[in-house]
């Protein structure tokens, strides 16, 4: 089936552009958005008694991380991180040279 969702493609293109420009911090930020997303992470107890927390619905929002959806996809996205690390070691930012 070899298809890729458009939002993942956009984030990958952003990561590549940042790495080409040697802006590795911005590339790492994009990678984090791609891998874990902006989903709310439950911290502590979510259900106490008969009433649920007021912000509980935010935990299960549409901002689910893509890396957790598919094993093959997770491996490819992890390989992008390895390429980012290689690029940063091989071509350090201008401020370090």
C-alpha positions, 0 to 999 in steps of 0.5 A: 500500500506504500502511502504516507499521510500528508501531515507526516510528509509535511513534517518530514519535509520540514525536518529535512529542510532544517537539517539542510540548513543546519538548524538541528534544534528546529529539526529536533522540535519537528521530530518530536512533533512527528513522533509524540505529537501534541497529545495530552499525557495523563499525569496522575489519577484521571478518575477519582470517584464518580466525577471525571476530571474537567480536562479528561477529554483533552487526553484523547484528542485528535493529536495522537502521535503517529509513531505509535500507530504502526510498527513499520512506520515507527521504524522508519521514523526512528531511522529519520532520527538516526539520519538527523544525528548523523547529519549533525555529527558530519555537518555541525552547525556553523556556530561550532566550526 
